[in-house]
Amino acid sequence: MGFLLILPYSYAGQISVAVFSSGSAPVYNQVAKQLKSYLSEKCADVDPTCSPRQVFILTQPTDGSTLVIQPDTKLIIALGQHAGEEIHGMNTGIPILHALIPEAAYQQMGKDKQHSAIYLDQPVSRLLQLARIIRPDPHIGLLLSPLTKTLQDELITESLRQNIPVSYRNVGSTEMVGHLLKEVLEESNILLALPDPTIFNSTTIFKILLSSYHNKIPVIGFSSAYVKAGALIAAYSTPEDIARHLAEYTNRYLNSGAETLPEPIYPKYFSVSVNHSVARSLGISLPDETDIIRRMLEDSKP
């Protein structure tokens, strides 16, 4: 697939933003439509100084045809890993912001000064905050694969800052998960799950959740789906959270006059889900989700 710049009709004084996805998954459509609304219709709600943007929602052609990018486009937002990989090798000459992509997947694409990202992952500091809310004396258990091993230094630094001990094992393949999980569960009182398909996939997830439950170890997940499946709690960014952050980021960047994007960052906005049935079974008392978020935001203040 190639990119072709053409001269369409354009609105005077407006800057174009292209939102590109590689498919029609509901999450892509939700983020793209909400982002377009924020940037073109509710611009002032995001920032009083915001100027309305012309937003074009693009999907990867399935017939091999050329994807059209408007010539006055100042920013391309790539939604999802496949879209990011597709566009990463293209010499568009336009800054590209990746979203809905795990940090590990983005880092694998290699550094490029024309690219940046708002990661799908929550920052380690936020996850450790959840651990402190679950237990007054948390001891985190963690499995890392080559995909997520880059988080090891950050995790150790942040755990020392928050005075939370961490036990972890490096997993080379899915087959190693079982016995390494057993070791980690014996040393910890909370299991932290990361968006790592080597470890947490359709083959392993229910075994991990069941083993943790039998050992009375609550699991911090990374999506509402994992909470429904049996994790105790999760912090994650919804499509609306992501679209809101993307809109703010886009507006700041376009107003700055900068030629390159800032360094990759973690999502600013997030939601929390709790499996109250699991909490009762484990004898853990938790406040409701709104109170948890409020407490986390207060604890994050300088």
N, C-alpha and C positions, 0 to 999 in steps of 0.2 A: 504494500500500500504506500502511495506517495502523497505529498501535500502540494497543493496548487493554490497560489494566491491569485484572486481575481478581483476585479473592480466592481463591487455591487453598489447599489444605492445606499448611501450612508446618511445618518442624521447629523446635522451640523452641531459641532461642539460636544459630541458624544464619543466616548472611547469604547472600543469593542473588547469584550472578554469572551473567549471560547471555552466551553466546558465540554470535555471529551471523555467518553466512556467506551468500553469495548463490548458492551452488550446492553441488554434491556432489563437487567436485574432490578427488582423493586427499589433496593437501596440507592442505586445510581440515579434512578428517576426521581426519587424523593429528594435527594440532596441537590440535584441539578435544578429541579423546579423551585425548591425553597430558596436556593441561592439566587436564581434569576429574580424571584420576587423581592428578595432583600436588596439586590443591586439595582433593579430597574423600577420597582414600584414602591418599596419601603426604604429607599436609600437613606432618607433623613432619620428613620428609626434606628438605623445602625450607627450613623454619625451625622450630626447636624450640618457638618461641612461637606457632606457627600454630594457629588454630582451624579445624576442618573447615568448608568452604564448601559450600553447596548450589549446584551448577552445572547450568544448563539450556542444552543445545545447541540452537540455533534455526537454521532454514534459511528463506530467503526463500520465501514461498508462491508457487507458480506459477499458482494459480487466482484470484489477486486478493483472496484472503481476508485477514483481519486477522491480524497477527502479535501474539501474546500475550506480554507482558512481565510477570513477577511483580511485585507491588507492593512487596515488600521487597528488590527488586534494588538494589544499591548501585553496581554497575559493569556496563557493557556493553562487551564486547570484540568489535570488528568485524574479521573476518578477510578481507583482500583489498580491492582498490581498489573493486570494484563494491559490496560491502557497505558500505564506508566512504562512498561517494557516496550510496547509498540512505538511510543513516541520518543523514547529516550535516544534511540539511534538516529532519529530524523534531525537534519540540520535545518530547523525552522527559523533560527535567528531570533526567536521570541522566547522570553523567559517562561519556564514551565513550573507550575506548582503542583506537586503530587499530593493527593488526599486519598483517604480510605485505603491506605497501604501500611502494612506493618513496618516498623523501623528496620528489622532484619532484611526484609525484601528490598527496601529502598537502598540500604547500604550495599547490597549485592550488585546493584546496577552500576556502582562506581560513581565517584565524585565528578561533578560537572558544574562549573560556575553559573551556568544558565538554568540550573535546576535547584529546587528546594522542596520542602515537604512539611505538611502538618500530619504527623504520624497518627495512625489508628490507635496505637498503644497508649495506655495511660502512663504517666511518669511514675518511676519507682517510688518517689516520695509519697504520691497519692495512695499507692497500694499499701505501703507500710502504715499510712494513717489508718486504713481500714483494719489492719492487723491490731493496732492499738485499741481500736473501738471494740473489736471482738473479744480481746483478752487484755487484762492489765499487764500481763507478763508474757507477751508474744515471743515465740521462737519459730521463725519461718523455716519451712522445708521447701526445697525448690529443685526441680530437674531442669538442666540446661542442655541443649543440643548445640552443634556447630552453628545453627541459625541464630540462637539467642545467647551464645557465649559472650558476645560483645557487651552484653548487659552486666557481666560479672563484676567489673571494676566499679561501675556506677552503683550497683546493688550493694557492694561491700562498703563503699564510701557513705552511701545514704543510710545504711543500717547502723553504721558506727555513729553517724550524726544523731540518729533517733534512738540510739542505744537499744537496738533490737537485734539479738543474735540470729544468724542465718546458717543453716546447714544445707549444702547443695551437693549434687552429683552431676557429672558430665555424662550425657547419654550419647553413645555413638550411633545407635540404631534403635528402631522401635522394639526389637526383640529384647533389648536391655532394660526396658522400662520397668518390668515387673519386679525384679530383685532389687534394683536401685531405689524404686519407690518404697519398698519394704524398709530399707535402711534409713531413708529420709524420714519416714513416718515414725520410726523408733526414736529419732533424735529431736523431733519438733512437736509443736502443738497447733500449728496452722500450716496448711499446704497452699502455696501460691502457684496458680496456673497462669502460664503465659501463652499468647497466641503462637504456638509452635507446633506445626503439623507433624513433626517427627515424634513428638511426645503425646500431644492431645489430638487424636484423630478418631475416626469412627470405630476403629478397632480397639482402641485403648480407653477411651473416655469413660465408659460405664464401669469398666474394671477399676479405674483409678478412683472414681467417685465412690464405688462400693467399698473398696479397701479402706479409703479414708473414713467413711461412715462407720465401718465396723471397728475401726481403731479410735473412734470418737474424735477424729481430727477434722475440723471444718476446712472447707476449701474456699479460697478467694478466686472467683472466676473472672473472665474477661468479657462476658456478654450476658444479656438477659436469658439467652437460650441455655447457657450453662447453669444459671440459677434454677431455671425450670427443670433441668435434668438432675439437679441434686447438689449443686454448689450452694454454700450458705449465703454468699453475698458476691456482688460484682460491681465494679465501677467501670463505666463505659460511656462512650459518646454516641448519642442517638443521631439519626440523620439531621434533625433540626439543630442539635448542638453543633454538628460539623458544619452545616450550612451557615450558621450564625458566625462561627469563627472564620470561615472562609471569606464571608462578606466583609468582616472587619479587616482582615488581613489584606484583602484585595484593595479595599478603599485606601488603607494606609499606604500601601505600596504605590498605587497609581498617583496618589497625591504627593508622594515624597520626591518624585522626579528621579529616583534612583534607577540605574541601568541594570543592576543585578539584585537578585532576591536575598533576603536575610537568610541566616543559617536555619536548618530544619528545627522544628519545635514540636512539642507535645500539644495535644488538644487543650484549649482553655476551658471549654465548657464540658460538663459531664453529668451523668445521671447515675443513680444507685438503685439496685434491685436486691431485695432480701427474700430468701425462701424461709418464711416464718415457720413452716412445718418442720424443716430441718433444724431450725434454731430450737424449737421446743424439744425435739427428739434428743438434741445434744445438750440440753439444759443451758442454753445460752440466751440471755436476755438482751435484746437489741432495741434501740429506739426506732421510730419509723424512718423511712427513707429521707423525708424532708429534713428531719432533725440531724440525721447523719451527714447530709450534704452541708447543712449550716455549720455543724461542728468542724467539718473538714476545711471549709472556707475560712472559718475563724482561726483555726490552727495554722493555716498557711500564711496568715498576715505577718509581715515583717515585725 
